[in-house]
């Protein structure tokens, strides 16, 4: 009998038309791993006079998946369209470049995309429907850029046949040397004041959605998602020089600052248009670290909460340029 070896476990996804209605997983994302795990709430009963449990009863069953990998300009639209908000990409002039804009609303429901996720090999495979990103972290320094996150899913279906011939997306990685960070006092000034002694940056968004469970025997798992108050933060580690210590001002007075984190590839998505990722945020300082040594310089890290800014009329927006014309 052939073994189900770990090395042969492939990941494929399909974009669902109706959340929770499984579709063919016809796309392969070579830079990402979606590692789904079965979760269950099981009641146990041990009657009086017996040392051992006699009954177990399954309540809820669902999937929680860890998302990890090497972030690319050519695949991030899948994660961002599920976590933040989906809008069809816009062609940039007559070029092959397309702009994906992910701008979650502050007071209304967002349109997001869900996925059918298949995992396995010809030996054995499984899948789950209603794959929904619930958390995403991106962080970087001059050594590397890291990605992690979590995805919710409905109950696992085992013993399936993988969708044949999935299309693999191109691989244009985010490189540490391509990134810059700006810190400005107004939304209109975003991208003006570069932090030239930034040591590390990080973006963390979690608790975006929650599953809705109902008493209905027709449903094997949760039935839909609901939006919850997200927990969003940006961290910036800077040299404790005049600029770095200047961030004490918004810490003390509670004023909003605007941060742009941008990477632009040397590779072009269209004529004179590079692959790029631009993340803009309205932020308030919520914490400050102890001073530390970082590569020989005296450093300090600030934690900012992502906040709604009434003048900007939003809290954040993420713009991604690549060659993808659709999910």
Long-range contacts (C-beta under 8 A, 24 or more apart in sequence): 2-123, 3-123, 4-120, 4-121, 4-123, 4-124, 5-121, 5-123, 8-121, 8-123, 9-119, 9-120, 9-121, 10-119, 10-120, 10-121, 10-162, 11-117, 11-118, 11-119, 12-117, 12-118, 12-119, 12-162, 12-163, 12-166, 13-78, 13-115, 13-116, 13-117, 13-118, 13-131, 14-115, 14-116, 14-118, 14-163, 15-113, 15-114, 15-115, 15-327, 16-113, 16-114, 16-115, 16-116, 16-129, 16-130, 19-114, 19-130, 19-132, 19-224, 19-225, 20-114, 20-129, 20-130, 20-154, 20-223, 20-224, 21-129, 22-116, 22-127, 22-129, 22-157, 23-116, 24-116, 24-163, 25-115, 25-116, 25-117, 25-118, 25-127, 25-162, 25-163, 25-166, 26-163, 26-165, 26-166, 26-167, 27-78, 27-166, 27-167, 27-168, 27-169, 28-166, 28-167, 28-168, 28-169, 29-69, 29-75, 29-78, 29-169, 30-168, 30-169, 30-171, 31-69, 31-70, 31-71, 31-72, 31-75, 31-171, 31-173, 32-67, 32-68, 32-69, 32-75, 32-79, 32-147, 33-66, 33-67, 33-68, 33-69, 34-65, 34-66, 34-67, 34-117, 34-119, 34-131, 34-151, 35-65, 35-66, 35-67, 35-68, 35-119, 36-63, 36-64, 36-65, 36-117, 36-119, 36-126, 36-128, 36-151, 36-153, 36-156, 37-63, 37-64, 37-65, 37-66, 38-63, 38-155, 38-156, 39-63, 39-64, 60-213, 60-221, 60-222, 61-155, 61-156, 61-220, 61-221, 62-152, 62-153, 62-154, 62-155, 62-211, 62-221, 62-222, 63-128, 63-151, 63-152, 63-153, 63-154, 63-155, 63-156, 64-150, 64-151, 64-152, 64-153, 65-117, 65-128, 65-131, 65-150, 65-151, 65-152, 65-153, 66-148, 66-149, 66-150, 67-133, 67-136, 67-147, 67-148, 67-149, 67-150, 67-151, 68-147, 68-148, 68-149, 69-147, 70-147, 70-173, 71-138, 71-145, 71-147, 71-173, 71-174, 72-169, 72-171, 72-172, 72-173, 72-174, 73-172, 73-173, 73-174, 73-263, 73-265, 73-269, 73-275, 73-276, 73-277, 73-320, 73-321, 73-322, 74-169, 74-170, 74-171, 74-172, 74-275, 74-322, 74-323, 74-324, 75-169, 75-171, 76-277, 76-320, 77-102, 77-320, 77-322, 77-324, 77-327, 78-113, 78-115, 78-327, 79-133, 79-136, 79-149, 80-136, 80-318, 80-320, 81-112, 81-113, 81-327, 82-112, 82-113, 82-114, 82-115, 82-131, 82-132, 82-133, 82-151, 83-112, 83-133, 83-134, 83-135, 83-136, 83-149, 83-205, 83-208, 84-110, 84-112, 84-205, 84-316, 84-318, 85-110, 85-111, 85-112, 86-110, 86-111, 86-112, 86-113, 86-327, 87-111, 88-326, 89-324, 89-325, 89-326, 91-325, 92-269, 92-270, 92-273, 92-321, 93-270, 93-271, 95-269, 95-270, 95-271, 95-272, 95-273, 96-269, 96-270, 96-271, 96-323, 97-268, 97-269, 97-270, 97-271, 97-273, 97-321, 97-322, 97-323, 98-269, 98-321, 98-322, 98-323, 98-324, 98-325, 99-319, 99-320, 99-321, 100-319, 100-320, 100-321, 100-322, 100-324, 101-317, 101-318, 101-319, 102-317, 102-318, 102-319, 102-320, 103-314, 103-316, 103-317, 103-318, 104-230, 104-314, 104-315, 104-316, 105-314, 106-308, 106-314, 106-315, 109-227, 110-227, 113-327, 117-151, 117-153, 118-160, 118-162, 118-163, 120-160, 120-162, 121-162, 122-162, 124-158, 124-159, 125-159, 125-160, 125-161, 125-162, 126-156, 126-157, 126-158, 126-159, 126-160, 127-156, 127-157, 127-160, 128-153, 128-154, 128-155, 128-156, 128-157, 129-153, 129-154, 129-157, 130-154, 130-221, 130-222, 130-225, 132-209, 132-225, 133-208, 134-206, 134-207, 134-208, 134-209, 135-204, 135-205, 135-206, 135-207, 135-208, 136-203, 136-204, 136-205, 136-206, 137-202, 137-203, 137-204, 137-205, 137-206, 138-202, 138-203, 138-279, 139-200, 139-201, 139-202, 139-203, 139-204, 139-235, 140-174, 140-176, 140-179, 140-200, 140-201, 140-202, 141-176, 141-199, 141-200, 141-201, 142-176, 142-177, 143-176, 144-176, 145-174, 145-175, 145-176, 145-179, 150-206, 152-209, 152-211, 152-225, 154-220, 154-221, 154-222, 155-220, 155-221, 169-324, 170-323, 172-265, 172-267, 172-275, 172-322, 174-263, 174-265, 174-277, 175-263, 175-265, 178-263, 178-264, 178-265, 178-266, 179-261, 179-262, 179-263, 180-261, 180-262, 180-263, 181-236, 181-259, 181-260, 181-261, 181-262, 182-259, 182-260, 182-262, 183-236, 183-247, 183-257, 183-258, 183-259, 184-257, 184-258, 184-259, 184-260, 185-255, 185-257, 185-258, 186-258, 187-258, 187-282, 187-309, 187-311, 187-312, 189-258, 190-258, 190-260, 190-280, 191-260, 191-262, 195-236, 195-238, 195-243, 196-243, 197-238, 197-239, 197-241, 197-243, 197-244, 197-297, 198-236, 198-237, 198-238, 199-237, 199-238, 199-239, 199-294, 199-295, 199-297, 199-299, 200-235, 200-236, 200-237, 200-294, 200-301, 201-234, 201-235, 201-236, 201-237, 201-261, 202-233, 202-234, 202-235, 202-236, 203-232, 203-233, 203-234, 203-261, 203-279, 203-281, 204-231, 204-232, 204-233, 204-234, 204-235, 205-230, 205-231, 205-232, 205-233, 205-306, 206-230, 206-231, 206-232, 207-231, 230-306, 232-305, 232-306, 232-315, 232-316, 233-286, 233-303, 233-304, 233-305, 233-306, 234-259, 234-261, 234-281, 234-283, 234-303, 234-304, 234-306, 235-301, 235-302, 235-303, 235-304, 236-301, 236-302, 236-304, 237-289, 237-294, 237-299, 237-300, 237-301, 237-302, 238-299, 238-300, 238-301, 238-302, 239-294, 239-297, 239-298, 239-299, 240-291, 240-297, 240-298, 240-299, 240-300, 244-299, 244-300, 245-300, 247-285, 247-302, 248-288, 250-284, 250-285, 251-285, 251-288, 251-302, 254-284, 254-285, 255-284, 256-282, 256-283, 256-284, 256-307, 256-309, 257-282, 257-283, 257-284, 257-285, 257-304, 258-282, 258-283, 258-309, 258-312, 259-283, 259-304, 269-321, 269-322, 269-323, 270-323, 273-321, 274-321, 275-321, 275-322, 276-319, 276-320, 276-321, 277-318, 277-319, 277-320, 277-321, 278-318, 278-319, 278-320, 279-316, 279-317, 279-318, 280-316, 280-317, 280-318, 280-319, 281-306, 281-315, 281-316, 282-306, 282-307, 282-308, 282-309, 282-312, 282-314, 282-315, 282-316, 283-307
